Amino acid sequence: MKYQQIDQYAAKISQEKRAAVYDGSKSGYDSRLKALFTQYQNPDDLRRLAGRIKQHTIENLDTYLPQVEARMQANGVKVHWATDGEAACREVLAIMQARQARKIVKAKTMVSEEIELTPFLEKNGMECLETDLGEFIVQIGHDHPSHIVKPIIHKNRREIATLFEKNGLGDYNDEPEVITRRARQYLRQKYLEADIGLTGANFVSAESGRIVLVTNEGNSRFCLAATKVHIALIGIEKILPRDRDLAVFLNLLARSGTGQQLTVYTEFIQGPRSAAQPDGPEEMHVIFVDNGRTDVLASDCREILRCIRCGACLNVCPVYRQASGHAYRSVYPGPVGAVLSPLLAGKKFPELADLPKASSLCGACNEVCPVNIPIPDLLLRLRDRGKQEGSEAAAAGMPPMGGYAILASQPAAWKTALALGGIANHVPTPLLPQAAKTWVETRGLPPWRGGKFRAWMKNHRKTS
Amino acid sequence: MSESREAIFSRIRGALQPLHDRAPYPEYPDNVATLAGAGAAADLWTAFKVRTQLVNGLAFDNVAALVDWLREKKHLRGYCDPALWAEIGGSFGDDFHVERVFDRSQIDTYQFGITHAAGALAETGSVILKDATTASRLAALAPWVHIAVLKREQIFPDVAAAVRSLGSDPNVIWCTGPSKTADVEGILIQGVHGPGVQITVLA
């Protein structure tokens, strides 16, 4: 096999799309650097602190989840629990049916992508419309998002203009401003007609039961200003212990995600609207979703549950930039996706077991991560798991390592091999052992220099 | 439903049970993520103005300056919180048509919406809206221009201080400049779903 599996998937994506992803992710990285490093003396300390707060939280979910549930109920919120995606979809449907509702307007939520809510609701005769501009374009194009923060990073204005024309949103016009105005006009009527506003949550405070939503467009605010019922779909790992932690995380999230100090709208929701307020939900539901997260918590990769979905690791990753999001074949692409997607896949783990290999382990993702997730370590653990479970995708392109294992565990054999290894310089490729042949299929073999280090070490000891 | 709850909690307990030393909650000072000097400004209104202009928000020192701007832009039709109108209505001339009831079936007829700010944030240039003091969520969102009327003593120095003062209102929102997107080719466009112009005026 010539390349990593991800390269084969990437090869099916048009060059135009991949170029758009490359440019978009690079500019995202540049603005993040500027925001963090010109404004803080030591942003790394902040990342580490945030990482410790989140690690503490996920290791104490058994305390914080009951606490947040009690707070929410005291605030007048109805709390539901869903073990998997299907259960979460059914909870949404049940709430709709109880209210005799038919139309949902939806702000961007990754969990809803994960549980495939929209197709489920449509099958059940409901309407579910995306309101984030990027997600709306994804929806009318029957496409998938390719970035956590910038869902249409892979699309250019011409494609979007064509889509709008096809969907009756005016004549062809590819000016970004015209595209945005048309979406504004179309969607504001939809908000007003909708029965339910559905959102995710960026953070949930266990102390107050507040959920925090951040957007730039104001679409989640419109969902919560125009509709009578609010449903929030929330992964069980979204908790923060105290309100004061929100200040740390809000500062980090916007800077890491988009290079902003704060996103335009930061909304703190503690329950249904207040009595004097004419607009907004009179009923609020929170659905806490597991969908594989407790398996991740039980694994040796639980650090990935710290993730706050800022997308910084996507923007910085050389593999993501080249391969683009769709090559990851899952809701979460990039380095975080290479860890999270196979873990959340449950029984389908083997199908995505190649993703942890889609990395050069350069470590850039760890360096930019606002919660300091050691992604390269987790990738290695998952590579190991893939091999242990005998997954084909994890083993693809890997030479058999049995001979190496014998050599590496017996010093005498190792020494002999080093002495004799020089022969390899003169052996033509077809005659090499299988392990070395797999290696040279895609790269050159360096000249044999075995034993040099040992000799140096020996001399070094003598002289020092 | 309670079955799902039990299933999830028992899995969590199972997952955490082998952990002997759970990570402790780290101690840290409240202002750990605050910009250097953000709280030190003697005049928070001036500090706020600088910051809000950085995110393309507008700030006026008084209602007269706001009225001049609205007139210049020909924004003469809008909505105003009735309680506020009693205070500031006198500064608007007869050329303005300002309603005190927001009709959601006519949202595109309002060029501007005027509501109370519950506070502001000097560090970020954000205005704070709370359910208790916002006459209508839609009126502060749907018109092209949103005007938040602020009192000088309501300005918080930084994010940490504003978080400490969230209080018990069921809905608090910080608006940091006009609604924006960069979804199409990374090009910044203002006024996506919410206001294309975000104004704070001192009164």
Interface residues (C-beta under 8 A of the other chain):
Chain A: A20 D23 G24 S27 Q39 Y40 Q41 L46 L49 R52 I53 Q55 H56 E59 N60 L61 D62 L65 P66 N75 G76 H80 W81 A82 T83 A87 E91 T131 D132 L133 G134 I137 K150 P151 I152 N156 R157 I160 P176 E177 I179 T180 R181 A183 R184 L187 R188 Y191 L192 S208 R210 N216 E217 G218 N219 R221 F222 L224 A225 A226 I236 P241 D243 R244 L246 A247 V248 L250 N251 L252 T258 Q260 Q261 L262 T263 V264 Y265 T266 E267 F268 I269 Q270 G271 P272 R273 S274 A276 Q277 P278 D279 G280 F288 D290 T294 D295 L297 A298 R302
Chain B: M1 S4 R5 A7 I8 F9 R11 I12 R13 G14 A15 L16 L19 R22 A23 P24 Y25 P26 Y28 D30 V32 A33 L35 A36 V55 F102 R104 S105 I107 D108 E123 T124 S126 D131 A132 T134 A135 S136 R137 L138 L141 A142 V159 A160 V163 R164 L166 S168 D169 P170 N171 V172 I173 W174 C175 T176 G177 P178 S179 K180 T181 A182 D183 V184 E185 G186 I187 I189 G191 V192 H193 G194 P195
